[in-house]
Amino acid sequence: KQEVTQIPAALSVPEGENLVLNCSFTDSAIYNLQWFRQDPGKGLTSLLLIQSSQREQTSGRLNASLDKSSGRSTLYIAASQPGDSATYLCAVPFSNDYKLSFGAGTTVTVRA
Amino acid sequence: GAVVSQHPSWVICKSGTSVKIECRSLDFQATTMFWYRQFPKQSLMLMATSNEGSKATYEQGVEKDKFLINHASLTLSTLTVTSAHPEDSSFYICSARGPGGFRDEQFFGPGTRLTVL
């Protein structure tokens, strides 16, 4: 089964700084990798999905890279804002019916 | 598009009662839905996969008689926690595999907070 690790577990930065969140997975034979945002007590919001054939995906201030061979993905958030404060989760399918394995998440606090 | 809702958003019940949680895909048909459980400060753990018209498949360690899943239509899956106990208190989240060109993605509901007294 796929093991997903996220480092760091928590991150606190002043507003305006760029954020770098890391995700690693043990089995490089993945279909895709998805990044989510979760606010306290809420469900998950999909941020980006990277297909296995892609090396990166961008949406606004968010950019996610994927290096399958090394089993890593990085989520970059440019010019952070207090509204970016949340827990960010990465997830990888561990079966061909798209069951997801989640990392434990990185909790981000952006200080005004 | 690809919106998933859950009802109720929170529920408090007495120990020994059963609780039903609904998961609906609002603007698409979802042949496959998933149920997750999340404890405080922890990540999501997959409980079961719900396929329309067939029995759910449960992950190892999840009691199928405790957590009954029914996927009776292409837009609705239900999770019933039977004879709930305080240790069943948790945040339950469902997701649906996306339609058409979004089949590689999962779209998540807002979650249901269950508290068993």
Interface residues (C-beta under 8 A of the other chain):
Chain A: Y31 N32 Q34 F36 G41 K42 G43 L44 T45 S46 L49 Q51 L89 A91 D97 Y98 K99 L100 S101 F102 G103 A104 G105
Chain B: Q6 T32 F34 Q42 S43 L44 M45 L46 T49 F91 I93 S95 R97 D104 E105 Q106 F107 F108 G109 P110 G111 R113
